[in-house]
Amino acid sequence: MVDIINPYVENHRQTLDPENPRDFLDVMLIEVEKNADPGSCFDPIIGPYTIVNSMIDLFIAGMETTSSSLLYTFLYLLHHPEVQVKVHQEIDKVRALIKQLSHK
């Protein structure tokens, strides 16, 4: 995970504009740059590790909640075929609308 996240952190570090943070990662980098308190998790030595660990936590948490939501959705649809039919009808309506709009 660290090897995946480090290039993103480095890219953000190189393109960082402290006056215009783009996202959470930029805000964390700004905190590390301005914090000199050796007891802080944003100090220049510990800060980079804090950033990578936070990004890993967010990535894993996002994957887990998404997979759990999909699992329970499919389980619900499996046990409620009448809802499954409604979902399928709605998908068909959207497909028809997209097809209609793409011909204009």
C-alpha positions as CSV (number, residue, x, y, z in Angstrom):
1,M,0.0,0.0,0.0
2,V,2.8,2.4,0.8
3,D,4.3,1.9,-2.6
4,I,1.0,2.8,-4.2
5,I,0.4,5.9,-2.1
6,N,3.9,7.4,-2.0
7,P,3.9,8.5,-5.6
8,Y,0.6,10.4,-5.1
9,V,2.0,12.1,-2.0
10,E,5.2,13.0,-3.8
11,N,3.2,14.5,-6.7
12,H,1.1,16.5,-4.4
13,R,4.2,17.7,-2.5
14,Q,5.8,18.9,-5.8
15,T,2.6,20.7,-7.0
16,L,1.5,22.0,-3.7
17,D,0.2,25.6,-3.5
18,P,-0.3,26.4,0.2
19,E,-2.7,29.2,-0.7
20,N,-5.0,26.9,-2.6
21,P,-5.2,23.4,-1.1
22,R,-6.9,21.0,-3.5
23,D,-7.8,18.2,-1.1
24,F,-7.2,16.5,2.2
25,L,-3.7,15.4,1.2
26,D,-2.7,19.0,0.5
27,V,-4.0,20.2,3.8
28,M,-2.0,17.5,5.6
29,L,1.1,18.4,3.6
30,I,0.7,22.1,4.6
31,E,0.4,21.1,8.3
32,V,3.6,19.1,8.1
33,E,5.4,22.0,6.4
34,K,4.3,24.6,9.0
35,N,4.6,22.4,12.1
36,A,7.9,22.3,14.0
37,D,6.6,20.8,17.3
38,P,8.5,17.6,17.9
39,G,5.6,16.2,19.9
40,S,3.1,16.6,17.1
41,C,2.1,13.9,14.6
42,F,2.7,16.5,12.0
43,D,6.3,17.3,12.9
44,P,8.7,17.0,9.9
45,I,10.0,13.6,10.9
46,I,6.7,11.8,11.9
47,G,4.5,13.8,9.6
48,P,5.2,12.0,6.3
49,Y,4.3,8.7,8.0
50,T,1.2,10.2,9.4
51,I,0.1,11.3,5.9
52,V,0.7,7.8,4.4
53,N,-1.0,6.0,7.2
54,S,-4.0,8.3,7.0
55,M,-4.3,7.8,3.2
56,I,-4.1,4.0,3.8
57,D,-6.8,4.2,6.4
58,L,-9.1,6.2,4.1
59,F,-8.5,3.9,1.2
60,I,-9.2,0.7,3.2
61,A,-12.2,2.3,4.9
62,G,-13.6,3.3,1.6
63,M,-13.2,-0.1,0.1
64,E,-14.8,-1.8,3.1
65,T,-17.8,0.4,3.2
66,T,-18.4,0.1,-0.5
67,S,-18.1,-3.7,-0.6
68,S,-20.3,-4.0,2.5
69,S,-23.0,-1.8,0.9
70,L,-22.9,-3.7,-2.3
71,L,-23.1,-7.0,-0.5
72,Y,-26.2,-6.0,1.5
73,T,-27.8,-4.5,-1.6
74,F,-27.4,-7.7,-3.5
75,L,-28.5,-9.8,-0.6
76,Y,-31.6,-7.6,-0.2
77,L,-32.4,-7.9,-3.9
78,L,-32.0,-11.7,-3.7
79,H,-34.6,-11.9,-1.0
80,H,-37.0,-9.4,-2.5
81,P,-37.6,-10.2,-6.2
82,E,-40.4,-7.6,-6.4
83,V,-37.8,-4.9,-5.7
84,Q,-35.4,-6.5,-8.2
85,V,-38.1,-6.1,-10.9
86,K,-38.5,-2.4,-10.1
87,V,-34.7,-1.9,-10.2
88,H,-34.6,-3.6,-13.6
89,Q,-37.4,-1.5,-14.9
90,E,-35.6,1.7,-13.8
91,I,-32.4,0.5,-15.5
92,D,-34.4,-0.1,-18.7
93,K,-36.0,3.4,-18.6
94,V,-32.5,5.0,-18.2
95,R,-31.1,2.9,-21.1
96,A,-34.0,4.0,-23.3
97,L,-33.5,7.7,-22.3
98,I,-29.8,7.5,-23.0
99,K,-30.4,5.9,-26.4
100,Q,-33.0,8.5,-27.2
101,L,-30.7,11.4,-26.2
102,S,-27.7,9.9,-28.1
103,H,-29.8,10.0,-31.4
104,K,-30.4,13.8,-31.1
